[in-house]
């Protein structure tokens, strides 16, 4: 019995020592894993610090880049800045043509609007002509001045449109115009001076609106009779052509409805087809 007991104890002791020996590698692995974790935990703050430093460096670089870009932009702005005091007028180009055409059309549009009051003035003049007396004649004289002033404004606007058209044509032909504003004002002044030199007949004698104005008054004052030539209403001035030339202007025309033979009003008038055909063949 004592021998058996001792053998059992030895086996148990041996078994325990073997267990210890088998556990040693496991314990060493755990220790190594703990060391790795500790190293990672130690490296983590170090990496975070490095990342923060790197972020700061990148931010500083960006700020410096922005500052340099702003400086470059400022230099570019200074280079592009126009020296107004020493900046010369640039010549007109063909690309400026549409803009000038637009300005010319604006003058034409306004000039077209100025034609509308002409018919109203003629109607008012015809109404005043039906009234006898000095006041009516004074009113007609005033309307005559108004009509002439309206026609003067129309001529002025037409002249401005023509001046712009002339500038466009000059640019299209290759002329170098660097003083567009001065050229425009100079041509406009010349146009106004030329218009002012014209006589009353030269301004209004062949103007359709002024002729219609005079016809409206004459038809009321002289019903049934043809209006005489416009030269009878506008006195001749130095520079006007002679009134003896019948080709200058035609007076009003009346339609005669009486038969030249019977001296009675025509009834069912007819025209010879043979004569008409002969006239056409000529």
C-alpha positions as CSV (number, residue, x, y, z in Angstrom):
1,X,0.0,0.0,0.0
2,X,2.7,2.6,0.8
3,X,4.4,1.8,-2.5
4,X,1.2,2.3,-4.5
5,X,0.5,5.5,-2.8
6,X,3.9,6.9,-3.6
7,X,3.6,6.0,-7.3
8,X,0.4,7.8,-7.5
9,X,1.8,10.9,-6.0
10,X,4.7,10.8,-8.4
11,X,2.4,10.5,-11.3
12,X,0.3,13.4,-10.1
13,X,3.4,15.4,-9.6
14,X,4.7,14.6,-13.0
15,X,1.4,15.4,-14.5
16,X,1.3,18.7,-12.8
17,X,4.8,19.6,-14.0
18,X,3.8,18.6,-17.6
19,X,0.7,20.7,-17.4
20,X,2.9,23.6,-16.3
21,X,5.3,23.0,-19.2
22,X,2.4,22.9,-21.6
23,X,0.9,26.1,-20.2
24,X,4.1,28.1,-20.6
25,X,3.8,28.7,-24.3
26,X,0.2,29.9,-23.9
27,X,1.2,32.3,-21.2
28,X,4.0,33.6,-23.3
29,X,1.7,34.3,-26.3
30,X,-0.7,36.1,-24.1
31,X,2.1,38.2,-22.7
32,X,3.3,39.0,-26.2
33,X,-0.3,39.9,-27.3
34,X,-0.5,42.2,-24.3
35,X,2.8,43.8,-25.2
36,X,1.5,44.4,-28.8
37,X,-1.7,46.0,-27.4
38,X,0.4,48.1,-25.1
39,X,2.6,49.2,-28.0
40,X,-0.4,50.0,-30.2
41,X,-2.0,52.0,-27.3
42,X,1.3,53.8,-26.9
43,X,1.5,54.4,-30.7
44,X,-2.1,55.6,-31.0
45,X,-1.5,59.0,-29.3
46,X,1.7,59.3,-31.2
47,X,-0.1,58.8,-34.5
48,X,-2.9,61.1,-33.6
49,X,-0.3,63.8,-32.7
50,X,1.4,63.2,-36.1
51,X,-1.9,63.4,-37.9
52,X,-2.8,66.7,-36.2
53,X,0.6,68.1,-37.0
54,X,0.2,66.9,-40.7
55,X,-3.3,68.5,-40.8
56,X,-1.9,71.8,-39.5
57,X,0.9,71.7,-42.0
58,X,-1.6,71.2,-44.8
59,X,-3.8,74.0,-43.5
60,X,-0.8,76.3,-43.4
61,X,0.1,75.3,-47.0
62,X,-3.4,76.1,-48.1
63,X,-3.4,79.4,-46.4
64,X,-0.1,80.3,-48.0
65,X,-1.4,79.1,-51.4
66,X,-4.5,81.3,-51.0
67,X,-2.4,84.2,-50.0
68,X,-0.1,83.7,-53.0
69,X,-3.2,83.4,-55.3
70,X,-4.7,86.6,-53.9
71,X,-1.4,88.3,-54.5
72,X,-1.3,87.0,-58.1
73,X,-4.9,88.1,-58.6
74,X,-4.1,91.6,-57.3
75,X,-1.1,91.8,-59.6
76,X,-3.3,90.7,-62.5
77,X,-5.9,93.3,-61.6
78,X,-3.2,95.9,-61.5
79,X,-2.1,94.8,-64.9
80,X,-5.7,94.8,-66.3
81,X,-6.5,98.1,-64.7
82,X,-7.1,100.8,-67.3
83,X,-5.2,104.1,-66.9
84,X,-8.1,106.4,-67.7
85,X,-5.9,109.5,-67.8
86,X,-3.7,108.0,-70.5
87,X,-6.1,105.7,-72.2
88,X,-6.7,106.6,-75.9
89,X,-10.0,106.2,-77.7
90,X,-10.4,102.9,-79.4
91,X,-11.5,102.8,-83.0
92,X,-14.9,101.5,-84.0
93,X,-15.0,98.1,-85.5
94,X,-17.5,96.2,-87.7
95,X,-18.6,94.4,-84.5
96,X,-19.9,97.8,-83.3
97,X,-22.1,98.1,-86.4
98,X,-25.2,96.4,-84.9
99,X,-25.1,98.7,-81.9
100,X,-25.0,101.8,-84.1
101,X,-27.8,100.4,-86.3
102,X,-29.8,100.0,-83.1
103,X,-29.3,103.6,-82.2
104,X,-30.3,104.7,-85.8
105,X,-33.5,102.6,-85.5
106,X,-34.3,104.3,-82.2
107,X,-34.2,107.7,-83.9
108,X,-36.4,106.3,-86.7
109,X,-38.9,104.9,-84.2
110,X,-39.2,108.3,-82.4
111,X,-39.5,110.1,-85.8
112,X,-42.3,107.7,-86.7
113,X,-44.2,108.5,-83.6
114,X,-43.9,112.3,-84.4
115,X,-46.0,111.7,-87.5
116,X,-49.1,110.9,-85.5
117,X,-49.9,114.4,-84.3
118,X,-49.9,115.8,-87.9
119,X,-53.3,114.3,-88.7
120,X,-54.7,115.6,-85.5
121,X,-53.4,119.1,-86.1
122,X,-55.0,119.1,-89.6
123,X,-58.3,118.0,-88.2
124,X,-58.2,120.8,-85.5
125,X,-57.3,123.3,-88.2
126,X,-60.2,122.3,-90.3
127,X,-62.6,122.7,-87.3
128,X,-61.2,126.1,-86.6
129,X,-61.5,127.2,-90.2
130,X,-65.3,126.7,-90.0
131,X,-65.4,129.6,-87.6
132,X,-65.2,133.1,-88.9
133,X,-63.4,136.0,-87.2
134,X,-59.9,137.2,-86.3
135,X,-59.6,134.7,-83.4
136,X,-60.0,131.8,-85.8
137,X,-57.3,133.2,-88.1
138,X,-55.0,133.7,-85.1
139,X,-55.7,130.1,-84.1
140,X,-54.9,128.9,-87.7
141,X,-51.7,130.9,-87.7
142,X,-50.7,129.3,-84.4
143,X,-51.4,125.8,-85.7
144,X,-49.3,126.6,-88.7
145,X,-46.4,127.4,-86.5
146,X,-47.0,124.2,-84.5
147,X,-47.1,122.1,-87.7
148,X,-43.9,123.6,-88.9
149,X,-42.2,123.0,-85.6
150,X,-43.3,119.4,-85.7
151,X,-41.9,119.0,-89.1
152,X,-38.6,120.5,-88.0
153,X,-38.3,118.0,-85.2
154,X,-39.0,115.2,-87.6
155,X,-36.3,116.5,-89.9
156,X,-33.9,116.7,-87.0
157,X,-34.5,113.1,-86.0
158,X,-34.2,111.9,-89.6
159,X,-30.9,113.7,-89.7
160,X,-29.5,112.0,-86.6
161,X,-30.5,108.6,-88.0
162,X,-28.7,109.5,-91.3
163,X,-25.6,110.6,-89.4
164,X,-25.4,107.3,-87.7
165,X,-25.9,105.5,-91.0
166,X,-23.1,107.4,-92.5
167,X,-20.8,106.4,-89.7
168,X,-21.7,102.8,-90.2
169,X,-20.9,103.0,-93.9
170,X,-17.6,104.7,-93.1
171,X,-16.6,101.8,-90.7
172,X,-17.8,99.2,-93.3
173,X,-15.5,100.7,-95.9
174,X,-12.5,100.4,-93.6
175,X,-12.2,103.9,-92.3
176,X,-10.6,104.1,-88.9
177,X,-12.8,106.2,-86.6
178,X,-11.3,106.7,-83.1
179,X,-13.3,109.9,-82.3
180,X,-16.8,108.4,-82.7
181,X,-18.5,110.8,-80.3
182,X,-16.8,113.9,-81.8
183,X,-17.6,112.7,-85.3
184,X,-21.2,112.1,-84.4
185,X,-21.6,115.5,-82.8
186,X,-19.8,117.3,-85.7
187,X,-21.9,115.6,-88.3
188,X,-25.1,116.4,-86.4
189,X,-24.1,120.0,-86.1
190,X,-23.4,120.2,-89.8
191,X,-26.8,118.6,-90.5
192,X,-28.6,121.1,-88.3
193,X,-26.8,124.1,-89.8
194,X,-27.6,122.9,-93.3
195,X,-31.3,122.5,-92.4
196,X,-31.4,125.9,-90.9
197,X,-30.1,127.5,-94.1
198,X,-33.1,126.2,-96.1
199,X,-35.9,128.5,-96.9
200,X,-39.5,128.0,-95.9
201,X,-40.4,126.6,-99.3
202,X,-37.4,124.2,-99.2
203,X,-38.5,122.9,-95.9
204,X,-42.3,122.5,-96.3
205,X,-43.3,123.1,-99.9
206,X,-43.2,119.4,-100.9
207,X,-43.9,117.9,-97.4
208,X,-46.9,115.7,-97.7
209,X,-48.1,116.4,-94.1
210,X,-47.9,120.2,-94.5
211,X,-49.7,120.0,-97.9
212,X,-52.5,117.9,-96.2
213,X,-52.7,120.6,-93.5
214,X,-53.2,123.4,-96.0
215,X,-55.7,121.3,-98.0
216,X,-57.8,120.7,-94.9
217,X,-58.1,124.4,-94.2
218,X,-58.7,125.4,-97.9
219,X,-61.4,122.8,-98.4
220,X,-63.4,124.3,-95.5
221,X,-62.8,127.9,-96.5
222,X,-63.3,127.3,-100.3
223,X,-65.7,124.4,-100.7
224,X,-66.0,122.9,-104.2
225,X,-62.9,124.7,-105.6
226,X,-59.4,123.3,-106.3
227,X,-56.6,124.4,-104.1
228,X,-54.0,126.5,-105.9
229,X,-50.3,125.5,-105.9
230,X,-48.5,125.6,-102.5
231,X,-46.3,128.4,-103.7
232,X,-49.4,130.7,-103.2
233,X,-49.3,129.9,-99.5
234,X,-45.5,130.3,-98.9
235,X,-43.9,133.6,-99.9
236,X,-40.8,133.3,-102.0
237,X,-37.5,134.0,-100.3
238,X,-33.9,134.5,-101.5
239,X,-32.7,131.2,-102.8
240,X,-36.0,129.9,-103.9
241,X,-36.7,129.1,-107.6
242,X,-38.9,131.2,-109.7
243,X,-42.6,130.8,-109.5
244,X,-42.8,131.0,-113.3
245,X,-41.6,127.4,-113.6
246,X,-44.8,125.3,-113.6
247,X,-42.9,122.1,-113.1
248,X,-41.9,123.0,-109.5
249,X,-45.2,122.1,-107.9
250,X,-48.7,121.2,-108.8
251,X,-51.8,122.7,-107.3
252,X,-55.0,120.9,-106.3
253,X,-57.0,119.0,-108.9
254,X,-60.8,118.9,-109.2
255,X,-62.8,116.3,-111.0
256,X,-65.3,117.7,-113.5
257,X,-68.5,115.7,-113.8
258,X,-70.2,117.8,-116.5
259,X,-70.4,116.9,-120.1
260,X,-68.4,119.4,-122.2
261,X,-71.1,119.3,-124.9
262,X,-74.4,119.2,-123.1
263,X,-73.1,121.0,-120.0
264,X,-75.1,118.7,-117.8
265,X,-74.0,116.1,-115.3
266,X,-72.7,112.9,-116.8
267,X,-75.0,109.8,-116.6
268,X,-73.5,106.4,-117.1
269,X,-70.2,107.6,-118.5
270,X,-68.3,105.2,-120.7
271,X,-64.9,104.9,-122.2
272,X,-64.2,103.7,-125.7
273,X,-62.4,100.3,-125.6
274,X,-60.9,100.9,-129.0
275,X,-59.2,104.1,-128.0
276,X,-58.0,102.4,-124.7
277,X,-56.5,99.5,-126.6
278,X,-54.8,101.9,-129.0
279,X,-53.3,103.7,-126.1
280,X,-52.1,100.5,-124.5
281,X,-50.5,99.4,-127.8
282,X,-48.4,102.6,-127.8
